[in-house]
């Protein structure tokens, strides 16, 4: 009798189990992440995939050196849902310090460049006429002026030109070896914030790094095919120092590290003379800077305008809308212009 009663009840128990098992499981919401600029945003999206929702404070084609944050940006950082803020560090996005203060951000700040071998600015901006970047001291003095007096506007608009780069060159991502360090830092931070998806983040980071390593080899091969005496270019500001050091290129940058500085007539004259003396083949434009100066230098020297380079921001369309795409674009444009 007991066995018969058990069998009679079994279908109901099984049916109940099936009903419970068929109920929809609520999907876990993606991690809300903010990044300081578009290159970091792409890296975080690549590692985090659909487990992250990423907002970049400085958009594609935006200038991380000259930042005007909106109330919407401040609100996003202030949101209790925002768990992670990724910054570059090395002075590029020092404007985020005041943003953090005004927004009351409660999450975790991750410095993506942590661990890279940094270039000191006194190494990055030599002031001579022997193939090193030329920067005008007066222009840097102007670029380092303070921006006090905006604090009272923090609740309405965060405005900062981000000129203070300290003692280091902040453009570390321009060396693909450093890009790999960024990715490892990103994967570690996402894993700590979301341990359940550690395997996903680590796997994506591993694949991403392999792509970077392959591209790094391609860049080295492309540059080695160019005669050493032609591996010289002029860019607007000194954003390609890491690239130059890694891949055997020489870069002249009239504006130095800052994009807001205006070089003196003396500095421009020195650049023009250097280009003529060394027969530097190409002058390049940048997507984050007004390029009138480069056009002027090209006219005065006869050097050709080699094309557009992407330095501090990704493109809104085309090949350079991702970090790897940006690096592929830049090396292709450079080698085609100087070969």
Secondary structure, 3 states (H helix, E strand, C coil): CHHHHHHHHHHHHHHHHHHHHHCCCCCCCCEEEEEEEHHHHHHHHHHHHHHEEEEEEECCCCCCCCEEECHHHHHHHHCCCEEEEEECCCCCCCHHHHHHHHHCCCCEEEECCCCCCCCEHHHHCCCCCCCCCCCCHHHHHHHCCCCCCCHHHCCCCEEECCCCCCCECCCHHHCHHHHHHHHHHHHHHHHHHCHHHHHHHHHHHHHHHHHHHHHHHHHHHHHHCCCHHHCEEEECCCCCHHHHHHHCCEEEECCCCCCCCCCCHHHHHHHHHHHHHHCCCEEEEECCCCCHHHHHHHHHHCCEEEEEECCCCCCCCCHHHCHHHHHHHHHHHHHHHHC
